[in-house]
């Protein structure tokens, strides 16, 4: 407070304390005029929600456990001499994709769109331009790092699914190279199309809550392409080569997949809210219905229900409900799951033998076909009372079926074509398949110098 103001206060007999408070009020008013807009802008930024952060982090962990679970699910179905190799294909995918996702995968899949909705930009290469306190573009109540981690787990499981078509004959080194190229050229663009802000199918209104097209159709048709390029296993269709080494592994893997899938689907709400609860409920309902559907179909045809059939049906249900999980009510999920069980069983038993491809563990029959049915069913059963963002044919929006169909056809055609080219290129450069002697001995010994069992 300067001397002039003190003199002014004395001349007009203003108490010194009042003069001080007047000065303080004036300075406060000036300060607020400078900083007020900043405070107003800050108020517009949503606060981080600790409950949502905790839920999405937990969901990320649930989705991560699905990939080693997939390794056990696949590993139990192959022959004893290939069990370790089969599990290792899933495990190494976790490591490989985790690195590529940080370096460039996330940026291409979910970075700010730079190419007309076809693929993300390069802003988040290496995540160098992303801060840990930055709000996610996809849900403002969680940090971007949380969303990066959640989507990483989806990328991992998608790539790992493809290995089921290729087991017992693909070179381990070729698989590692394939994961890097396929994630970059196929998965990242498809994720941008369907889920990315500004993605072409996202703008059209395609409904895929947790990955029917991005994950299952994408991986299913890629597996079929790989099986065609690799060729059939030695003795395929000439001898009974299906000799599961340990169905206990397969049952355990399926159970852990069912467990982890709650993070896969309910976590896709990105918030701990009623929509996550609904997705959790319909996921469990459809899975149970599909296991029963497959079991009934198999029981009628062969006279006995098998444990392999029951767990395969459960996986088919998990696949089919994935795109619909955030849009359908429990009754719709029952129908979707039950049909998925019967449909995928019929595909394995009646259609697969006529395709001529050695899709070893039925990736296309379960994930490809199950994903197609689930994506179409979303267009039928999407209930606006569950999620106002989706309305299906049975609720007065027939146009949704066309959008779903166009998305399915485009994703399937792109993934199959590009995957076929990638497999062919790798085969040309470094060889895709092990030699006949290695295949006969087994990939555990020839690829890893280890044995799954020591008797």
Secondary structure, DSSP 8 states (H G I E B T S, - for coil): --HHHHHHHHHTT--HHHHHHHHHHHHHHHHHHHHHHHHHHHHHS----HHHHHHHHHHHHHHHHHHHHHHHHHHTTS-GGGHHHHHHHHHHHHHHHHHHIIIIIHHHHHS-B-STTSSB-STTGGGTT--TT-B-SS-TTSBHHHHHHHHHHHHHHHHHHHGGGTTTTB-HHHHHHHHHHHIIIIIHHHHHHHHSTT-HHHHHT---SS-IIIIIIHHHHHHHHHHHHH---TTTTTS-----S-HHHHHHHHHHHHHHHHHHHGGGG-SSSHHHHHHHHHHHHHHHHHHHHHHHHHHHHHSS--HHHHHHHHHHHHHHHHTTTTT--HHHHHHHHHHHHHHHHHIIIIIHHHH----TT-HIIIIIHHHHHHHHHHHHH--TTT-TT---GGGT-THHHHHHHHHHHHHHHHHHHHHHHHHHHHHHHT-SB--HHHHHH-HHHHHHS--S---
